[in-house]
Amino acid sequence: MSKQVAVILSGCGVFDGSEIYETTLTLLRLDQLGIGYRCFAPDIEQHHVIDHRSGEVAEGETRNVLTESARLARGEISPLAELAADDFDAVILPGGFGAAKNLSSFAEAGAGMEVLGELREALAGFFDARKPIGLMCIAPVMVPKLLGNGIAVTIGHDPGVSGAISAMGGLHRTCGVEEIVVDFENRVVTTPAYMLATRISEAATGIFKLVDRIDELMDR
């Protein structure tokens, strides 16, 4: 039986959901390695909707995170509430501002943020079973609230975000766009992706390394 990875999405679009390139590159690399995957997203309303042409909030417009995430998953997606760690060997969270707006309140509250209860519950199952967890872009900022203190992660080198991670009890490691940070003890892998990337090829290098390391950790 092939390895199976859960991929947790937060909408569709960099400014109010999952980053599309990061998600696509993650799914591509999993497929290239012969690893099966299933996408999940919370069945909740988005924090807000952003017009991706103007960057402005689309006043009066509402969208559902699960419905929007289904665009990225080509309809093959399940509610986050149905995710059971027992059914998978690892879990990966692409970035995008949905992680900071829909999966958590980091965009508004910074180090005082709360994380979605459904997400915390889902990841606890992987963490407790010592199954690998991958996060990219802004998503690693949630690690102290999701998994606990003292776990090494990276978002690149943004001083504000890295400072928030430290304030919440996390350990931030400065990292280049094409590299990864691995906390072997806690089996957590992170990469900056579009926190630093200026080209899709830069993001791809780090994301492919993350997926490759997740693959290796699933064998240990």
N, C-alpha and C positions, 0 to 999 in steps of 0.2 A: 504494500500500500504506500502510495507517495505521501510525502510530507504535506501538511496542510497549514496554511497561514491565514489568520483573520486580519483583514485590513479595515480599519475604522476611519470613516469619512465624516466630514462636518459641513457638507453642502457642496456647492459647485461654483468655484471662482475664487481667485486669490484674496479679494478684499472682504468677502463675507462667507466664505466656505472653504472647502479643500482646494489647495493649489493644484490646478489641472495637470501641469507638466510633472509635478512631483508624484502625483497619484499614478499617472500613466507610466512613468519610468519605473515606479515600484512594481506595478502589475507586469510590465514588460520583462523586467529582470526575473521575477518569480517564474514566469512562463518559460523564459529561456533556460532556467535551471531545472525545469520539470517539476516545479513545486505547485501544488494546487492552492487555490485561494478562494475566499468568500468575503464579500464586502458587507459591512454593517454601518448603520448610522442611527442616531437617536431620532425617534418620531416626535419632534418638537418644532416649534416655530423658530425661525432664525431670529437672532438678536435684532437685525435690521437687514434691509436689502440695499446693496450698493449698485449704482449705475456704473458699470465698469468702463464706460467711455469717458465719463466726466469725473469719476471718483467721488461723486456726491451721493448722499443718502436719497433713495427713491421714496419720498414722503408718501405715506398712505398705502405702500405696497407691502405685502407679507408673503413669505414663502416658507415651506416646510423643509426642514433639514433632510429628512429621509427621502422625500420626493425629489429634491434637488440633487442629492447624492446619487440617486438612481440614474441620472444623466451620465455620470462618470462610469457607473458600473454597467451601463447598457441594460439596465433593468434588473440585473441579477444582484439583488441586495436584500438584506433582512434587517428588521429592527434591532437596534443594539440590545434591547432587553432580551433577545433570544440568543445572544452570544454566550456560549458555555466553553470555558477554557478546556474542559475535558475533550472537546471535539477537535481541538487544534494543537499544533506543535509550537506555535509562536504567534505574535501579534505585531502589527506595524501600524503606526499612525503617521500619515503624510501631514505636511504643514498647511499653511494658508491661514488667514485671519479667522477662519471658522473655529480653529483650535482656541483662539483667544477671545472669541465672542460667543460661540455656540456651545463648545465643550467646556468652557470655563469663562470666568469674568475678568480675565487678566487685562484685556484691552481697557476696561474701565477702572478696575480696582488695583492693578499692579500686584505688589507682593501681598496685598490683603485679599486676593481673589479667592473665589470658591470654584470647585470643579463639579461637573455634572455627576450626581450620585450614581447614575447608571454606568458611567464610564469608570468611576472608581471601583465599583463592584466587579465589573467585567475584568479590569486589569488585575485586581487582587487575586483572582483565580490563577492567572498566568504567573504572577509574581510568587505566590505561595507554592506553586508547583515547580518553580525554577525553570519556567519556560521563557525563552528569549523574548525581549520586548524592544522594538525599534521605534524611534521617534525622530522626526526631521523638522528643519526650519524652526518655527516658533514653538512647535509642540513640546519640546523638552522642558519648556518653562513650567509645565504642569507636574513634572516628576516629583518634586518635593511634596506636593499636595496629594498626588496619586499613590506614590509608593513609599514615601518616608524620607527622612533626612540622610545626608551623607552619601548620596549617589552621584557619581561623576557624570556630567552631561556637557554638551556644547550647543550653543546657538551661533557660534562663530566668535565674534569679539565685540558685540554691541555692549557698551558699558552700562546702559540703563537696564537692559534685560538681564545681563549677567549679574548685575548688582541685585536685582530682584530675586534671582535664583538663590544667591548667597543669603539674602535676608530671610528667605523661607526655609533655610537649612540645607539647601543643596550645595553641591560642589561644581563650580563651572570651570571648564577647561577651554582655553583659547584654541581655536582650530581653524585651519584653512578650508576653503570651500570644497576642495577635492578630497578631504580627509574625513576620518571618523574618530569618535571617542568611544572606547569600549570600557565599561565597568564590568570586569570579568566576575567579580564576586556576586554582583546583583544581576548579571546577565542582561544589561541594558546597553543598547547601541544607539548612538546619535550622530547626526551630521548636519551642518549648517544649511545645505541646499540654498533656497532663495533668500535666506537671510544675508547671503553674500553673493550668490551667483549673478553674473551679468549675461551669461549665455546658457542655453539649455544643455550644452555639452559639459559645462562646468558642473551644473547640478547633477547631470547623469553620472559623472565619475564618482562623486561622493555617495549618491543613492545606490549605485550598483555595488560599491564597497560595503555599504550598510547591509544590503540584502545578502551579499555573499557571506558576510560575517554571521548574520542571523542563520544562514544555512549551515555554517560550520558549527555554531553553538547548538543547533538542534541535534547534532550527532554526538554531543558530549553528555 
